[in-house]
Every structure is written in structure tokens, then in C-alpha cells.
Amino acid sequence: MSDRIFKLMKGQEHSHWIRLRTLILLRWVAIAGQITAIAVAQHRFNLQLELGLCYLAIGISAAGNLIAIFAFPENKRLTEFENFLMVLFDLLQLAFLVYLTGGLNNPFALLVLGPVTISAAVMGLRSTLIIGATAVILVTLMAEFHLPLRTEQGFILRIPDVFIFGNWIAIVIAILFIGAYSFRVSNEMRSMSDALSATQLALSREQKLTDLGGVVAAAAHELGTPLATIKLASAELIEELDDRPELREDAALIRDQADRCRDILRSMGRAGNDDLHLRQAPFSTLVTEAAEPHMNRGKSVIYHEEPLEGGDFQQPTVMRKPEIIHGLRNLVQNAVDFSHSTVWIDAAWNHDWIILRICDDGQGFPPHLLGRIGDPFVRRRRGESELKQRPEYEGMGLGLFIAKTLLQRTGAQLRFANGADPFQTLSPYRERRGAVVEVAWPRRKIDAMADGGPVIGKNKPLEI
């Protein structure tokens, strides 16, 4: 389910988020800077430049901006290809200006990093690689081919070849490093944003399912008596209505009960009543509810509970939060998916902690990914045996990320290990050689009795 949620979100590329007017504004800033630099070089330092070609390049850039302003609406957002063309044009225009003004002898050659950084921040890998490779090629060509800078007296301004080589190396390294760094950071930020959005969707879905259960329970509870009365009175009326005037009393009763049903439905509102008894449940009931969709999938799911040393024999009553239900459901699904035949769910508690441990007899977590479990969109190559076992599976780590995020919201602490690891301390049972997940809550975080007793009060309309 988590992966399907992400696939629904995947259709919108992040490059489509960039407005055309944003790049137009950045280009106007670049044009103003280019004009200022040329004016200062000409009038302050009396350098002899190819002014016609320089202003031609700047004019083409300005004309492109004006065409974009009048041809497209203000809220125009660029596609990946359109964004790529805009950035590539800016890179070529800047490289042409640097060629006209001394090549790598010109300190402004460093500005080729700008288009590379923009492409790495907002575009995909292929577009970023093309922009970066183009920048490296242009810088390499400008090191050898460029128009020299001349003073008013005709002297050529140039730096020693060793410094030209140093500038070239520095710019190439900066292109590679800054491009890779910007792309990696931006990609991780986008992945985290997508994952958090998917988490919110999953939580919203679980909340609606929980509320629906409350509606069904409330309807059955509230409407049971009047509907039974209506059924009884109707049965009597069917038998005796023809010639028994005293049945008018039953008719009046039917009317009264129908009015009562109407009042109950009105009080339930559009979504129903939030029955306060549904906000809490024994811990075993909560775990069973979370695991129930995966209990009959051909794998044996064994549940065991016992108090820890110093704990009461009676299991705790906990808050029935959608975050806990959906988070545990994802963990159980993961264990059932990757187990060979058996999944163990062990619950334990004492006065301070409530602990749930989920183990399986599968191959366990990949050892090299143990430190990254809970990160979104973690992909790995699957072996042939795993492909045969789960040919339809296209996991991206999003389910574990959602489970970890939701459970941590409730105060839980999660630890992951492999049962086959001789140094792990989560599970003492050697037969449970697969993945081991431990979820531990400080008891005060989810215990319904933590504030002195169960939640009581008047039922309130659900907010959906």
C-alpha cells in the first residue's frame, strides 16, 4: 500500500514546480550584472572588448526574456525539457561572453558554476549530467581558445599558463563537486518530502478506517433497541391490523421509535459518533487488529505475551491511535512478506515500558542496509531466489519509513537487527534467524490509565 501511494505521487516531476518567471527574474539579474561588468571594464579600466558581439549576446538573452514574458502566462511552470533548454541557453550565452573577454584569464569564468548548480537542484540526473558535461567541455575549450583582453595601449592581459591550468582544474573540480553535492542534497530533500507526504496520506487513510469502525459500532449500539422495537411492532401489526383497533397504540409506538431513530441519526451527524470506548483497548487487541489483514496469507503468525520482571500480570490498556495501528501493520506486513513460514509477535510490559518484538524466519535485513533502515526510497538489487518468491514486489523502503515515522510520533523507540547475528541482543531465540524489529514505548506515552483512569465523558461528533 505504501509503495502504491508513492506511485500515485510519482507522476508529478519536481522540475515542474519551477515557475518560468523565476528563471526570467534570475536571467534579468544576470543581464544587469553582465552589462555592469562590461561597462566597468571599458570605462574604468579602458579594456578593448568586442563590444558589438558582447552586446549581441546580451541582447539575445534579453530578447528571449521578453518573448517569454509576453508569450507565456505568469503562472507557467516549466517541464523537465523546457527547464533544461533554459539552463543550457544561459550556460552557452555565459560561455560565449567569457570567450569574448579573455577565457580563463577572466575571473568571471567561475560563473559557469551557476547553471550547473541550478540544474543539479531542480532537474533529473540525465539533464544534470548533460549540463555538467557541457560546462566541463566549454571550460576546457576556453582555456585554449578565446579572444585576448587588450588594454588601451594594445597590451595583452594574460596570466601565466600554470595559473590558467590551475583555474581550469579548480573550475572542473567545482563543477563536479558542487553539482554532485547539490544534486544529492536536493534529491534527499525531495525524497523526504515525498515520503512525509505519503506518510500523511497513510495516516489519513488509517484515521478514516478507524473512524468508520467507530461509526459502525456507534450505529449498531444506538440503533439496536429502536430497530428491534420497530421490528416487533411491525410483526404484530401485520398479523392484527385488519380488525383490531387497539393496534393504533402499536402504530403510535412505531411512529415514536421512528422519531427516535431520526434523532439518533441527527446526533451522529454526517460521520457518526466518536465512541470514547473505542479510543482505548487492551494491548493484545490493538496488536491483533494491526496484524489481522496479514494473518491468513499462508504464513503462521504466532502471538505471545507475558509481563517483564516487576510487571503486573494484567496486560496494559493502551490508547487506540491510528499511528500505532498503521505503523505496526506495516511492520507485520514486512515480516510476513519476507518470512519463509513463521512470524513471531512477542509483547511484554512492566511499570515503565511496553515492548513489542516482531521476528521472522526469513533471510533478514541486508547487513549493509541495517544502518539505513527507515530511510525512504532505499532500493537494492534482488537475488534470483527473492525474485521468484516475490516477483511482484517493488519495495522502496517507504513502508518501513512510514511505520518508523508514525510510531515515533507516539513516543516509540525502534531497533532493527538480524536474528542470525551472534552479537544482536534483541532476540534470544536462535530459530528466529530472520529480521527482528523491536518497538518500545515508555508506558506513560500510550497507557490509557496513565492519567489516573480510562477516558470517560460524552461522545462527540467525529471530525472527518
Secondary structure, 3 states (H helix, E strand, C coil): CHHHHHHHHCCCCHHHHCEHHHHHHHHHHHHHHHHHHHHHHHHCCCCECCHHHHHHHHHHHHHHHHHHHHHCCCCCECCHHHHHHHHHHHHHHHHHHHHHCCHHHCHHHHHHHHHHHHHHHHCCHHHHHHHHHHHHHHHHHHHHCCCCEECCCCCEECCCHHHHHHHHHHHHHHHHHHHHHHHHHHHHHHHHHHHHHHHHHHHHHHHHHHHHHHHHHHHHHHHHHHHHHHHHHHHHHHHHCCCCHHHHHHHHHHHHHHHHHHHHHHHHCCCCEECHHHHEEEHHHHHHHHHHHHCCCCCEEEEEEEECCCCCCCCCEEECCHHHHHHHHHHHHHHHHHCCCEEEEEEEECCCEEEEEEEECCCCCCHHHHHHCCCCCCCCCCCHHHHHHCCCCCCCCHHHHHHHHHHHHCCCEEEEEECCCCCCCCCCCCCCCCEEEEEEEEHHHHECCCCCCCCCCCCEECCC
